[in-house]
Amino acid sequence: MAATMHDVKDKTGLSLATISKYLNGGNVLPENKILIEKAIKELNYEVNEIARGLVKNKTKMVGVMVHDIECYFSGKLLHYIGQELRKFGYGMMICDSCNDEEIEAQNVKFLVSRKVDGIIVVPVNIKGGFLKPAKKSGIPVVLVDRFCEDEEFDYVGIDNKTAAFRAVDVLLKNNHRDIAIIASDVEYTGIERIKGYEEAMRQAGLEIREEYIKKGRHSTEVGYEKMKKLLVMERRPTAVLMGNYDTMLGGVLAVNESEISCPEDISLIGFDALLITGVVRPSWYMVVQPMEGICEKAVELLMGRIQKGDDGAPVKIYCGTKMQEGESVRAID
């Protein structure tokens, strides 16, 4: 049977108040500290963090909601967020929103009921109403990667529009003019990346061909399906920007199954240099997000809200991207 605070009391002869004060970080007499620490070691006593959290109104737990836990991008975010939270002595409670807005709303209510100290969200919904239970309960929220258009919350991510603009500019500088994009029209990142694509084409004085803008939720299936359609077009694009990692995987699979070669017949640029990008050939041109840095900033921002009680205006932090050069883009003569 696990030792209790009463066992520590009996072992030391000290009052529960003194023992509780020490366990909660208070100052006690040096001789009492020695007695308590010795008893804790001999009894193998472990602090009940749940009970302590109820007393101090802090659970040392952060809820982390991702849009889709099957997505490799989500897995990397969770890894980095977990690393950063441990530095502050915090754990995380993970919720998968399964790319479903209703599940996402239920997850917020669940985390609020578990009295988490804060919530980090990669949202599905581009509207922020689903986060109202957290706001009502005074639980700080930080959005990562994706933004909510109608509600003000702290946000850490990249400038998606600019990142896509620069990717298209790489293709333009290699004399591509028939450029397509596969990206989501229901997720914040995809919507902004389509805007960046369109802006780059306009600034280059090129026609924006609607048939070259292939839309659908970011996924491997959508990337595969939309790339298939692009490859059989009578006026096939010479280059394609793929809107995220999963879309890129599907798009590259479609190219590999065809008789079309990259970069000889079609040039490709993707987002997020994750696991598989280092082992496929040709090596890919990639828009690289500083995922570790984004997670570090998100946790730092959340801890400021939790530990310092910072209730100032919402903060938006945009981290810079870089272009990883590869062999998947060919210059057209």
C-alpha positions as CSV (number, residue, x, y, z in Angstrom):
1,M,0.0,0.0,0.0
2,A,1.3,3.4,-1.0
3,A,2.6,5.6,1.8
4,T,0.5,8.7,2.8
5,M,1.3,12.1,4.3
6,H,0.0,10.6,7.6
7,D,2.8,8.0,7.4
8,V,5.3,10.8,7.0
9,K,3.7,12.6,10.0
10,D,4.1,9.4,12.1
11,K,7.6,8.9,11.0
12,T,8.8,12.4,11.7
13,G,6.6,13.5,14.6
14,L,5.9,16.7,12.7
15,S,2.5,18.3,12.0
16,L,0.6,17.7,8.7
17,A,0.7,21.5,8.2
18,T,4.5,21.5,8.3
19,I,4.8,18.6,6.0
20,S,2.3,20.0,3.6
21,K,4.1,23.4,3.6
22,Y,7.4,21.7,2.7
23,L,5.8,19.5,-0.1
24,N,4.3,22.6,-1.6
25,G,7.5,24.5,-1.8
26,G,7.3,26.5,1.5
27,N,10.1,27.2,3.9
28,V,10.5,25.0,7.0
29,L,13.2,24.7,9.6
30,P,16.4,23.0,8.3
31,E,16.1,20.2,10.9
32,N,12.5,19.6,9.8
33,K,13.5,19.5,6.2
34,I,16.0,16.8,7.0
35,L,13.4,14.7,8.9
36,I,10.9,15.0,6.1
37,E,13.3,14.1,3.3
38,K,14.6,11.1,5.2
39,A,11.0,9.9,5.9
40,I,10.0,10.4,2.2
41,K,13.0,8.3,1.1
42,E,12.5,5.5,3.6
43,L,8.7,5.3,3.0
44,N,9.1,5.7,-0.8
45,Y,6.4,8.4,-0.5
46,E,5.2,9.9,-3.7
47,V,3.3,13.2,-3.9
48,N,-0.3,12.9,-5.2
49,E,0.0,15.5,-8.0
50,I,-3.8,15.4,-8.7
51,A,-4.6,16.3,-5.1
52,R,-1.9,18.9,-5.0
53,G,-3.3,20.4,-8.2
54,L,-6.8,20.6,-6.7
55,V,-5.4,22.5,-3.7
56,K,-3.2,24.8,-5.7
57,N,-5.6,25.1,-8.7
58,K,-2.9,23.9,-11.0
59,T,-2.7,20.4,-12.5
60,K,0.7,20.8,-14.3
61,M,-1.1,19.4,-17.3
62,V,-1.5,21.0,-20.8
63,G,-4.1,19.8,-23.3
64,V,-2.7,19.4,-26.8
65,M,-5.3,19.1,-29.6
66,V,-4.1,18.1,-33.1
67,H,-6.2,18.1,-36.2
68,D,-5.3,14.5,-37.1
69,I,-2.9,12.3,-35.1
70,E,-2.4,10.0,-38.1
71,C,-0.6,12.9,-39.8
72,Y,3.2,12.6,-39.5
73,F,3.3,16.4,-39.1
74,S,1.1,16.1,-36.0
75,G,3.4,13.5,-34.5
76,K,6.5,15.7,-34.9
77,L,4.6,18.6,-33.3
78,L,3.6,16.5,-30.3
79,H,7.2,15.3,-29.9
80,Y,8.6,18.9,-29.8
81,I,5.7,20.2,-27.6
82,G,6.3,17.4,-25.2
83,Q,10.0,18.2,-25.0
84,E,9.3,21.8,-24.2
85,L,6.6,21.1,-21.6
86,R,8.9,18.8,-19.7
87,K,11.4,21.7,-19.3
88,F,8.6,23.5,-17.2
89,G,7.7,20.3,-15.3
90,Y,4.5,19.9,-17.3
91,G,2.9,16.9,-18.9
92,M,0.4,16.8,-21.8
93,M,-3.0,15.3,-22.4
94,I,-3.4,14.6,-26.1
95,C,-6.7,14.8,-28.0
96,D,-7.1,13.8,-31.7
97,S,-9.8,15.9,-33.5
98,C,-9.8,13.4,-36.4
99,N,-10.3,16.3,-38.9
100,D,-13.8,16.6,-37.5
101,E,-15.2,19.9,-36.1
102,E,-17.7,18.2,-33.8
103,I,-15.0,16.0,-32.3
104,E,-12.8,19.1,-31.9
105,A,-15.5,20.9,-30.0
106,Q,-16.0,17.9,-27.7
107,N,-12.3,17.7,-27.1
108,V,-12.2,21.3,-25.8
109,K,-15.0,20.5,-23.3
110,F,-13.2,17.3,-22.2
111,L,-10.0,19.2,-21.5
112,V,-11.8,22.0,-19.6
113,S,-13.5,19.3,-17.5
114,R,-10.1,17.8,-16.7
115,K,-9.0,21.3,-15.5
116,V,-5.9,21.5,-17.7
117,D,-3.8,24.6,-17.1
118,G,-3.6,25.5,-20.7
119,I,-4.4,24.3,-24.2
120,I,-2.3,24.2,-27.4
121,V,-4.4,23.6,-30.6
122,V,-3.8,22.8,-34.2
123,P,-7.3,23.6,-35.2
124,V,-9.6,21.9,-37.7
125,N,-12.2,24.7,-37.7
126,I,-11.2,28.1,-39.2
127,K,-13.8,29.7,-36.8
128,G,-12.8,29.9,-33.2
129,G,-16.2,29.5,-31.5
130,F,-15.4,25.9,-30.4
131,L,-12.8,27.4,-28.0
132,K,-15.4,29.4,-26.0
133,P,-15.5,26.9,-23.1
134,A,-11.8,27.4,-22.5
135,K,-12.1,31.2,-22.7
136,K,-15.1,31.1,-20.3
137,S,-13.1,29.0,-17.9
138,G,-10.1,31.3,-18.1
139,I,-7.8,28.7,-19.6
140,P,-5.2,30.2,-21.9
141,V,-5.1,28.9,-25.5
142,V,-2.3,29.0,-28.0
143,L,-3.0,28.1,-31.7
144,V,-0.2,26.4,-33.6
145,D,0.2,26.2,-37.4
146,R,-3.4,27.2,-38.1
147,F,-5.2,30.4,-37.3
148,C,-8.9,31.1,-36.4
149,E,-10.3,34.0,-38.4
150,D,-13.0,35.3,-36.0
151,E,-11.5,34.9,-32.5
152,E,-8.4,36.4,-31.0
153,F,-6.0,33.9,-29.5
154,D,-2.2,33.6,-29.3
155,Y,-0.8,32.1,-32.4
156,V,2.6,30.7,-33.5
157,G,3.2,29.5,-37.0
158,I,4.5,30.7,-40.3
159,D,3.4,33.3,-42.9
160,N,1.8,30.7,-45.2
161,K,1.0,33.2,-48.0
162,T,4.6,34.4,-48.2
163,A,6.0,30.9,-48.0
164,A,3.9,29.8,-51.0
165,F,4.7,33.0,-52.9
166,R,8.4,32.3,-52.5
167,A,8.0,28.7,-53.6
168,V,6.2,29.7,-56.8
169,D,8.8,32.4,-57.4
170,V,11.5,29.6,-57.5
171,L,9.5,28.0,-60.3
172,L,9.1,31.3,-62.1
173,K,12.8,32.0,-62.0
174,N,13.3,28.6,-63.6
175,N,11.1,29.8,-66.5
176,H,8.0,27.8,-65.6
177,R,4.7,29.4,-66.6
178,D,2.2,26.6,-66.5
179,I,2.3,26.2,-62.7
180,A,-0.4,24.3,-60.7
181,I,-1.1,23.9,-57.0
182,I,-2.7,21.2,-54.9
183,A,-3.9,22.6,-51.6
184,S,-6.7,22.7,-49.1
185,D,-9.6,25.1,-49.4
186,V,-11.0,24.3,-46.0
187,E,-8.0,24.7,-43.8
188,Y,-6.3,28.0,-42.9
189,T,-2.8,26.9,-44.1
190,G,-4.1,25.7,-47.5
191,I,-6.3,28.8,-48.0
192,E,-3.3,31.1,-47.3
193,R,-1.0,29.0,-49.5
194,I,-3.4,29.3,-52.4
195,K,-3.5,33.1,-51.9
196,G,0.3,33.1,-52.1
197,Y,0.3,31.1,-55.3
198,E,-2.2,33.4,-56.9
199,E,-0.3,36.5,-55.8
200,A,2.9,35.2,-57.3
201,M,1.2,34.4,-60.6
202,R,-0.4,37.8,-60.7
203,Q,2.8,39.7,-60.0
204,A,4.5,37.7,-62.8
205,G,1.7,38.9,-65.2
206,L,0.5,35.3,-65.7
207,E,-3.1,34.0,-66.1
208,I,-4.4,32.2,-63.1
209,R,-6.0,29.1,-64.6
210,E,-8.7,27.7,-62.4
211,E,-8.1,24.2,-63.7
212,Y,-4.5,24.4,-62.3
213,I,-5.8,25.1,-58.7
214,K,-6.7,21.7,-57.3
215,K,-8.5,21.9,-54.0
216,G,-9.4,19.5,-51.2
217,R,-8.5,18.8,-47.6
218,H,-4.8,18.2,-47.1
219,S,-4.3,14.5,-47.3
220,T,-2.4,11.8,-49.1
221,E,-5.6,10.7,-50.9
222,V,-6.3,14.2,-52.2
223,G,-2.7,14.7,-53.3
224,Y,-2.8,11.5,-55.2
225,E,-6.2,12.1,-56.8
226,K,-5.6,15.7,-57.8
227,M,-2.1,15.0,-59.2
228,K,-3.6,12.2,-61.4
229,K,-6.0,14.8,-62.9
230,L,-3.2,17.2,-63.5
231,L,-1.0,14.6,-65.3
232,V,-3.7,13.8,-67.9
233,M,-4.6,17.4,-68.8
234,E,-4.1,18.3,-72.4
235,R,-2.1,21.3,-71.3
236,R,-0.3,19.6,-68.5
237,P,1.4,22.0,-66.0
238,T,5.2,21.9,-66.1
239,A,5.4,22.4,-62.3
240,V,3.2,21.8,-59.2
241,L,3.4,23.2,-55.7
242,M,2.0,20.7,-53.2
243,G,0.3,22.3,-50.2
244,N,1.6,20.1,-47.3
245,Y,3.5,17.0,-46.4
246,D,0.6,14.5,-46.8
247,T,-0.5,16.1,-50.1
248,M,3.0,15.9,-51.3
249,L,3.3,12.2,-50.6
250,G,0.1,11.5,-52.5
251,G,1.2,13.7,-55.4
252,V,4.6,12.1,-55.7
253,L,3.0,8.6,-55.6
254,A,0.8,9.5,-58.5
255,V,3.8,10.8,-60.5
256,N,5.8,7.6,-59.7
257,E,2.9,5.4,-61.0
258,S,2.7,7.3,-64.2
259,E,5.1,7.4,-67.2
260,I,6.0,11.0,-66.4
261,S,9.3,11.7,-64.8
262,C,10.4,14.3,-62.2
263,P,12.0,16.7,-63.0
264,E,12.4,15.9,-66.7
265,D,8.6,16.2,-67.4
266,I,7.3,17.9,-64.3
267,S,8.9,19.9,-61.5
268,L,7.7,19.5,-57.9
269,I,7.9,21.6,-54.8
270,G,6.5,20.5,-51.4
271,F,6.1,21.6,-47.8
272,D,7.8,20.2,-44.7
273,A,11.1,18.3,-44.9
274,L,10.0,15.3,-42.8
275,L,11.1,11.7,-42.7
276,I,10.6,10.4,-46.2
277,T,11.9,13.4,-47.9
278,G,15.4,12.4,-47.0
279,V,15.3,9.0,-48.7
280,V,13.5,9.5,-52.0
281,R,15.0,10.4,-55.3
282,P,15.2,12.9,-56.9
283,S,15.7,15.0,-53.8
284,W,12.9,17.5,-53.4
285,Y,12.7,21.3,-53.3
286,M,10.9,21.9,-50.0
287,V,9.5,24.8,-48.0
288,V,10.9,24.0,-44.5
289,Q,9.1,25.2,-41.4
290,P,11.1,25.5,-38.2
291,M,8.8,23.0,-36.4
292,E,10.9,22.8,-33.2
293,G,11.2,26.5,-33.0
294,I,7.4,26.9,-33.5
295,C,6.7,24.5,-30.6
296,E,9.3,26.2,-28.4
297,K,7.7,29.6,-28.9
298,A,4.2,28.1,-28.4
299,V,5.0,26.5,-25.1
300,E,6.9,29.6,-23.9
301,L,3.9,31.8,-24.7
302,L,1.5,29.5,-23.0
303,M,3.7,29.2,-19.9
304,G,3.8,33.0,-19.7
305,R,0.0,33.0,-19.6
306,I,-0.1,30.2,-17.0
307,Q,2.8,31.0,-14.6
308,K,2.8,34.8,-14.8
309,G,-0.9,35.3,-15.2
310,D,-0.3,37.3,-18.3
311,D,-3.7,38.3,-19.7
312,G,-2.5,40.9,-22.2
313,A,-3.6,41.2,-25.8
314,P,-3.2,38.1,-28.0
315,V,0.2,37.7,-29.5
316,K,0.9,36.5,-33.0
317,I,4.4,35.1,-33.7
318,Y,5.5,34.3,-37.3
319,C,8.5,32.1,-37.7
320,G,10.6,32.3,-40.9
321,T,10.8,29.4,-43.4
322,K,13.6,28.4,-45.7
323,M,13.8,26.8,-49.1
324,Q,15.6,23.5,-49.1
325,E,17.0,23.1,-52.6
326,G,16.9,19.7,-54.3
327,E,16.7,18.1,-57.8
328,S,13.0,18.1,-58.3
329,V,12.9,21.4,-60.2
330,R,14.2,21.7,-63.7
331,A,15.0,25.0,-65.5
332,I,13.1,25.4,-68.7
333,D,15.2,26.8,-71.6
